[in-house]
Amino acid sequence: MNDDLVQELGYANLDTRLKRISDKIAHSLRAMYRELDIETEPNWYLVLWIVQAQPEVSVMEIAQRLRFTHQSVITMTNKMITKGYLTSEKDLVDKRKTIFKLTKKAEQMMPLFTRIWEIGKEVMLDLLDQDTAIMTHLDKLESNLSKASFGERIADKLKLENL
C-alpha cells in the first residue's frame, strides 16, 4: 500500500494533488524571495507584469486577465500597495474604477523579477523533463470546467441516480 493517500487516489483527487504541488512551489518561492531579501509574493509578478504593460489598468481588467475574482485582486493589490509596488487612484472618467501604476520601486525591481521568471520557466521545464503535455490537459480541464463546474457535474449525476 502507498503511504501517500493523495497520490494513491490518483485522478479522482486531482484538486488536492494540484494544490499540494502549487503550495510546494509557492512555499519554495517565498523562501527564495526571503533569502534574496525581496518583499513579495509569488503571484504578484503577474499583476506587476500587467500593470507594466498597461499602466492605469483597473481591478476588473486585472481580474479578467488572470481569471481571478475581483475580491482576490483587490486583496492582492492592497498588499502590493502596502509593500510599495503599486499606487492606486480613481479613474478620472469613471470614479468607481480603481486604476494602478507601478511605483519607482517596482520599476527598479522589474528586471530582477523578469530574470527570476525566465529562470523559473527553465526550471519548470527541467522539473517536467521538457514534457509540457500537462498544459494541454490543464487547458482541457479549465475549458470543461468553464462549461459546468465539478460540483455541478457531481450533483447532476446524483440527480440521475435518484430518478
C-alpha positions in Angstrom: 0.0 0.0 0.0 1.2 3.5 -0.9 1.9 5.7 2.1 0.7 8.8 0.2 -3.1 8.8 0.1 -3.3 11.8 -2.2 -1.1 10.1 -4.8 -2.9 6.7 -4.2 -6.3 8.2 -5.0 -5.0 9.4 -8.4 -7.0 11.5 -10.8 -10.1 11.3 -8.5 -8.2 13.6 -6.1 -6.6 15.8 -8.7 -7.6 19.1 -7.0 -5.7 18.1 -3.8 -2.7 17.0 -5.8 -2.6 20.2 -7.8 -3.0 22.3 -4.6 -0.2 20.3 -2.9 2.1 20.9 -5.8 1.1 24.6 -6.0 1.7 25.0 -2.3 5.2 23.4 -2.6 6.2 25.7 -5.4 4.8 28.8 -3.7 6.5 27.9 -0.4 9.9 27.5 -2.1 9.5 30.8 -3.9 8.6 32.6 -0.7 11.8 31.1 0.9 13.8 32.2 -2.2 12.4 35.8 -2.0 13.2 35.9 1.7 16.8 34.7 1.0 17.1 37.5 -1.6 15.6 40.0 0.8 12.7 40.8 -1.6 9.3 41.6 0.0 7.0 40.0 -2.5 4.6 37.1 -3.0 5.0 34.6 -5.9 1.8 35.6 -7.7 2.5 39.4 -7.5 4.6 39.2 -10.6 1.5 38.6 -12.7 0.0 41.9 -11.6 3.3 43.8 -12.0 3.6 42.4 -15.5 0.0 43.5 -16.4 0.4 47.0 -14.9 3.8 47.5 -16.6 2.3 46.5 -20.0 -0.8 48.6 -19.4 -0.4 51.5 -17.0 -3.6 52.7 -15.4 -5.2 49.2 -15.7 -8.2 48.6 -13.5 -9.0 46.0 -10.9 -11.6 44.5 -13.2 -9.2 44.3 -16.1 -6.6 42.5 -14.0 -9.2 40.1 -12.7 -10.3 39.3 -16.2 -6.8 38.8 -17.5 -5.8 36.5 -14.6 -9.3 34.8 -14.3 -9.1 35.7 -10.6 -12.1 37.0 -8.6 -12.4 40.8 -8.2 -12.0 40.4 -4.5 -8.8 38.4 -4.7 -7.3 41.1 -7.0 -8.3 43.8 -4.5 -6.7 41.9 -1.7 -3.5 41.3 -3.6 -3.2 44.8 -4.9 -3.8 46.3 -1.5 -0.9 44.2 -0.1 1.2 45.3 -3.1 0.4 49.0 -2.4 1.4 48.5 1.3 4.7 47.0 0.2 5.4 49.9 -2.2 5.0 48.2 -5.6 1.8 49.9 -6.8 -0.1 53.1 -6.4 -3.8 53.4 -6.9 -6.2 56.2 -7.8 -9.7 56.6 -9.0 -10.2 56.8 -12.8 -10.8 60.4 -13.9 -13.7 59.4 -16.1 -15.3 56.6 -14.0 -14.8 57.4 -10.3 -16.0 53.9 -9.4 -13.0 52.4 -11.2 -9.6 52.0 -9.3 -6.6 52.1 -11.6 -3.0 51.1 -10.8 0.5 52.3 -11.7 3.9 50.9 -10.9 6.0 52.7 -8.3 9.6 53.6 -8.8 10.5 50.6 -6.5 8.5 48.2 -8.8 10.1 49.7 -12.0 13.5 49.2 -10.5 12.7 45.6 -9.5 11.1 44.5 -12.8 14.4 43.5 -14.4 15.1 41.2 -11.5 11.6 39.9 -11.4 11.8 39.2 -15.1 15.0 37.3 -14.8 13.6 35.3 -11.9 10.6 34.5 -14.1 12.8 33.5 -17.1 14.9 31.2 -14.9 11.7 29.9 -13.3 10.4 28.8 -16.8 13.7 26.9 -17.4 13.4 25.2 -14.0 9.8 24.2 -14.6 10.7 22.7 -17.9 13.5 20.8 -16.1 11.0 19.6 -13.5 8.7 18.4 -16.3 11.6 16.7 -18.1 10.9 19.0 -21.0 7.4 17.4 -21.5 4.7 20.1 -21.5 1.8 17.8 -22.3 0.4 18.6 -18.9 -0.5 22.1 -20.3 -2.8 20.5 -22.9 -4.6 18.6 -20.2 -4.9 21.6 -18.0 -6.3 23.6 -20.9 -8.9 20.9 -21.5 -9.8 20.7 -17.8 -10.2 24.5 -17.5 -12.3 24.6 -20.7 -14.6 21.9 -19.5 -15.0 23.4 -16.0 -16.0 26.7 -17.6 -19.0 24.9 -19.1 -20.1 23.2 -15.9 -18.3 23.1 -12.5 -17.1 20.0 -10.9 -19.7 20.2 -8.2 -22.5 20.8 -10.7 -21.4 17.7 -12.6 -21.5 15.6 -9.5 -24.9 17.0 -8.5 -26.3 16.2 -11.9 -25.1 12.6 -11.7 -26.6 12.3 -8.2 -29.9 13.6 -9.5 -29.8 11.0 -12.3 -29.3 8.2 -9.7 -32.4 9.3 -7.8 -34.8 9.2 -10.8 
